[in-house]
């Protein structure tokens, strides 16, 4: 582990500030919260730019480099000044001066600002916590009450299924995952081409797509009849079929900070949130999920919230689970992986299903060879895209056609991968 680092803003290319769509951020690949290091980056804002009232999930230190930065109730900060703010403290608005301003941001946790302009917390300017604690997710033991599970996911947002996978199936998955990761040491590192998105994915989190190609035992989970049927029931009011959105290993290693809270439906920014989800997730614990090793944080009922609403304080429940348990939840629920402050990994498989008319996050057409797809069951072939979505019965059309017909024909009579 590096014990000292130098940060020189002239050595990196800035990116547009994604939180305000003006100004720039200078990110450093080796200082994004990984390996026990802090988040370190520089912000450069244009003249007279105003940021709304907000707070941060963790303490943040600011080192001012140029220009002026006025924060309501605090005064004006100038080059050479330092400012510290406590996690959860609501402040602002803040405005740069006539020459703009720039400052370094240093934090040992999630530094992304949370806008409170649309929330009831924006009343006193001090740190607030909601008066109603988070509702814990209901738990279901086998034989599962699927009516109760469906109701919980639709309303509260999620449910925990105890011992969905037997020990023997988990053991097989672990063996296959260990073998693949051992032979492909760099395959699970974030490499999307976007520094910001790689930061979101986590530099101390291992991720794999294409599980049907790489981990044969994953087929039993991805195509599990009760999971697929559950997805079809939840998404049914919005689509006549479902697709595999993504099947992913998510392995949070020690030292990974808490993930930025998000909705998985953020992949489609213009997607409205309504009563019926267009995406549902099953996150299956291959290791125990504990408060120390990164048990998923979930804001129950957050699918009802405005798009910019973020949870605070005790609005977050935790998906504490045993090996083999699974948390099922709506894709429009605010959630995120927890900080792994333990000395051990937190391994899970995430399987999500989306409406058949959406473009999935995972590109299964490129991740899976034709040889692999031909060996799958017809149900799995349809889940990975070798079936069309037919909305003609509801006065719609068809999407996903191959040669103006059923894409399953692309698998017939062909050879090679």
N, C-alpha and C positions, 0 to 999 in steps of 0.2 A: 504494500500500500504506500502511495506517495505521501511523504510527510510535509512537503512544501510545494507550492505552485505559484507561478507568475501568470497574471492575467493582463494581456495587452490587447485593447480593443482594436488596434490597427491590424491585428493578425486574423481577424474573422470578418466574414461578410454579414452585415446586418440583415434582418428579415423584418417585414412590416409587422407592427404591433397587432396581434390578432384580437386583442381584447377591446381595442378602440378603433382600429382600422386607420389610424394615423400615427405618425411617429415610427421609430425603429427600435429593435431590440438586438443587442449583440450577445449571442449565446456562445458558451464554451462547452464542447462535447465532453470534457473531462470534469465538469463542475455542474452536473445536473442532478445532484443528490445521490450519486452512486458511490459505493465503496466508502461510506462514512464521510464523504466530502459534502460541503454545503452546496446549495444553489448559488451560483455567482453569475450575474449578467449585468449589462449596462443598458439603460433606457435613455433614448434621445427623443425629446418631444419638441414639436414645432412651437413657434410663438403663440401665446394666448390660447393654448389648448387646455380645456377643462375636463377633468375626470370626475365622475359622479361620486357620491358618498359610497364607501365600500369598507371592507375589512379583509383580513388575511387569516388563514387557518393556523398559521404559525407566526412566531415573532419574526420581525424583519428589521434589518439595519440598512439605512440609506447613507451613502457617501456622495455628497454633491460635488460635481465636477465643473459645471459651467452654468451661466444664466441664473434665473431666479425661479423659485417654486413657492407659491403662496398656498397655504393650507388654512382653510377657515377655522378660526378658533385657536390656531397655533402660531400663525405669523408667517414670515417669509424666510426661506432657506436659500443660501447662496453658496457659491463654490468654496469648498473647505469645511462646510458644516456637516455634521453627522446627525442623523435622526433615527431613533429606535421606536418601534410601535409594537405593542403587545398583541398576541394572537386574539382575535375576536373583537378587538377594539374598532368601533365604527367611527370613521372620520371623513372629512371632506365637506363640500367639494374642494378640489385643488386645481390651481391654474398656473401655467408657466407664464413668465414675463414676456416683455416685448422682444427679447432676443432668444426666446425658447429656453430650454434647459436640459441638462443631462445629469444622470446620477447612477451610481452602482447600487445594486440590490444584492443583499447577502442574507440567506436564510437557511436553516437546517430542516425545513419542511416545505410543504406546498406554498409557494409564494404568489400564486395566481390570485389577483384581486377578485372578491366576490361583491358584485354590485347589489346594494340594498335599496335602491331608489324605488323599487316596486314592492317592497315588503313592509309589513307592519312594524318591523324593528326600527325603521327609520323615523324615530320619534325624539330621542334624547341626545343622541350623539355619543353615548357611552356604550360600554359593552353590555349586550343584552343576551339573554337566553330565553327560548320559548317557554311558555307556562305549561304546555302539555308535552309530557315525555313521549319519546318514540314508542310506538306499539311494536312489541316484539313479534316476529313472524311465527305463525302457528306451526306446530309440528305434527306430522302424521306418521303413524307406524303401519307396517304391513299387517293385514291387507288394506291397501290404501282406499280411503274414501275420496274418490275422484270428483264427486260432486262438491264436496267440501273444499278440496284443493282448488278446483276451478273457481269457486266463489271467492276464496281467499286471494288468489292471484288477480282476479278481476277487480276486487275492491281494495284490499290492503296493499296489493301489489306483488305479494310473494308468499311462499310456503316452503317449509323444510320437510323433505321426505327422509325418514330414517332408514338406513341400510338398504338403499336402492340397489347397490351392487354388492354381491357376495365377495368374500375374501379371495376366493380362487380367481375370480375375474379381475379383481384389483391387482393381484400378484402377477397375472399374465400381462396386464397393461404395464406394470412397473418394469418387468423384464424387457418388454419390447421397447419401452421408452428409454431405459438405461442403455440398451444396445444401440439404438439409433443415435442418441446424444453422444455416446462414447465414440461412435464412428464419424460423427459430423459435429465437431466441437464448436464450430462457428455458426451452425445453421439456425440456432434459436435466438441469436442476438437481433435487436431491432435494427432494421436497415431499410426504412421506407423511402429514404431520400429527403425526408423532412425532419430537421432537427427538432422542431416543436412536437411533431407526432411521435418521434422516437422517445422524447422526454415523457410524453404521456404514456407510452407503452412500458417504459421503465428500463433503465440500463442494467438493473440487477434482477430482471425478470426474464426467464426463458419462455419463448413462445414458438409454437410450431403450428402451421397450417398443413393441409394436405394429409391429414391423419389416415384417411382410408388407403393412401398409397404407402405411407411410411410405417404405420402402426396397425397391422391387420386386425388386432383385437378390438380396435375402436369401432368396427362395423356393428358389433353387437349393441353398443351404446347408442351410436348415431341413429341406427334404424330400429331401436327398441320400440316395439309396437305401442306400448302404453304412452311413451313420450311423444311419438309422432301423432297419436290420436289426441293427446292433450293439446298439442300445438294446433292441430286442425280445428278442435273445438274453440279454442281461444281466438284464433285468427279467422275462423269461419265467417263471421259477419262481415269481414273486410275482403275476403278473397276465397275463391273456390278451390284453391290448392295452396300448398306451402312448399317452400324451397329450403334447403340447408343454407343458412346465412353464413355460418362459420362453425367449424369444428376445430378446437384449438387447445393445445397444451398451454397452461398458464402456471408457471412455476416461479414463485416469488422467493428469491434468495435472501439470506441474511443481509441486513444493511439497506434494503430497499425502503425508501420512504413511502408514505401513503400516496396512493394514486390520486390524481386529480378527479374530483367527483364529476360525474357525467351521466348522460343518458346514452344508451347504445343507439337510440334512434337519432342521435346527433350526426350519425353518418349521412343522414339525409336532412340537411338543415331546414328545409322548407316543409318537412313532414308535420302536419298538425297532430296534436295529441288529443285523443278522444276516448270515449267509453271503452271501445274495443281496440286492443293492441294490434299492430301490424308486425310485431316482433316479440318473441318470447325466448327465454334463456333457461337452460338447465346447467348449473355449475356443480360438478360432481367432485367431492373431496377424495383424493387418493392418499392424502395425508390428513391427520386431524387439523381442523381449523380452530385456532386459539386466538385469544385477544393479543397474544404476544407475537405470533408468527404471521399475522396478516389476514385474519378472518375478514371477509368482505363486509364493508360498511354499506348499509342500505337505509335510505330515507323512506319509510313506509308512507303510502298514500301520496307520494310526491308526483305521481303521474297526473294528479289533479292540479298541480301548481302551474303558475305562469312559467314561460320558457326560461326566464332569467333567474328564477327563484332558486336559491341554494340553501341547504340545511345549515343549521348552527347548533352548537351545544348538544343537548340531549335529544335532538331530532333524529339522530342516527342510531339505528339498531345494528347489531353485529350478528353475522351468520356463523355462530360457533357450531361446529359439526364434528362428528366422529368420522373415521375413515369409512368410505362407502356411502355416507349421507349425501344428499343433493339439495341445493336450494333452487327452486323454480321461481322465476320472476318475470314480470313484464319488461320489455326492452325500453320502455319510456319511463322507467323508475330511476331516480337519481341514486347512484351507487359508485363504489370504487374499492379497489383492493386496499387493505389496511397496511400499515407499516409493519415490516418484519423486523422486530427488535429482538428476536430470538437467535439462537445459534444454529437453527436448522431450516431447511427449505419448507415451503408450503406448496405442494403439487396438487393440481386440479385439472380436469378436462372440462372445457366449456363447449356446450353444444347449443347453438341458437338456430331458430327456424323463423323465416319471414314470409310475408305474403308472396304468392307466386308471381305477382307482377312487379316486384321490386328487384333491382340489381343487388345481389348479395355482396357482402363485404369480401368474402373469400371467392376467388376466381377458380372454381373447381374444374372448369374446362382446361385450364393450364396446369393446375396442381395434380390432376389425376390423368394417368395414361388411359388410352382406350382399352388396353389389355385388362387393367384393373377394373374399369367401369363395367366391362362385359361380364366380369366374374361376380358382380354385385347382384343382389336381388332386384327385381323390377321396382320395388318400393324405393330402394336406395338409389337406383338409377334415376328415378323421377326426382328424388330429393336433390341430386346434384345437377339437375338441369336438363336431363334427357327426357323431358315431357313438356308439353305446352300448357299454358294457363288459359283456360276456357271460361270466359265471362259472358258467353253468348246467351245463356239462360237469363241473365239479368240485363239484357239489352246492351251488352258490351261486346268486345271482340276477343281475339286470341293474340297472345304474345309468346315468343320463344319458338316460333315455327322453324322447321328445317325443310328447305325446298318446298315451302308452302304446305307443309304437313307435319306429321308427328316426328319430333326429333329423335325418338327411340329408333327410327329407321337408320340413323347414322351409325348405329352399332351393329347392324345386320350385314353379314357377308363381307365385313372389312377385316383386314389383317394388319398386324403391326401395332405399334403404340403411337 
